[in-house]
Amino acid sequence: MSKFQFKQFTIAQDRCAMKIGTDGVLLGAWAPIENNPFSILDIGAGTGVVALMLAQRSNAQQIDALEIDEEAYEQSVDNFENSPWSDRLFCFHAGLDEFVEEPEDEYDLIVSNPPFYSEDYKSENEQRDLARFTDAMPFEDLIEAAALLLSENGIFCVIIPYKEEIHFIGLAKEYELYPLKITRVKGTPTTEIKRSLLAFGRNENNIVATDELIIETSRHNYTAEYIALTKDFYLKM
């Protein structure tokens, strides 16, 4: 599928190694915006879907995205320009290390669907593999950048494999970022937890809101919670 149609925007993804997936959509729909962010940063934009979802959900005036892969960067730019919010969206073609060298702005919301390496994962497509491998963006680099770029009351959100949750929260604590909200995601009621959606802030005394999200009860029978989360985006919800 070279194009993916959402209710208010379309994503072209023919040049992206990482196609639209549930992880990105979950992050874009779930990331808390109660702090009415003025500025948002999406680290590792891919197709740009998370930034576009946040443009739809929020009134943020500055939505920046960062993408190191040239093809994905160009695709993101096109998707931003063809969206209703092109005046608020901007993509940088840079790696995280370059971007944080001279930080010009603080962000009220930072989101990332970081590439992660799963042991059983190795495809014939090197570009796609690079997009998947954590060594393209180690968790510690991501957390350090978020700590540097986050505004005082800002929120930092990621979606990661559940098995990495404790490790990631521990690393974040070293950079004085503390969990605010944790949602653990299961495909069906009987499968094990697969993903963790994590939101962090700078206040150590947060009461952490923890819940579980089940995507479907059986094939294509989506739960009320998942429908409520994604119905503003998916055409068929």
Secondary structure, DSSP 8 states (H G I E B T S, - for coil): --EEEBSS-EEE-TT-SS---HHHHHHHHHS--TT--SEEEEES-TTSHHHHHHHHH---SEEEEEE-SHHHHHHHHHHHHTSTTTTTEEEEE--HHHHHHS----EEEEEE------TT---S-HHHHHHH-GGGS-HHHHHHHHHHHEEEEEEEEEEEEGGGHHHHHHHHHHTT-EEEEEEEEESSTTS-EEEEEEEEES-TT---EEEEEE-EEETTEE-HHHHHHHTTTBTT-
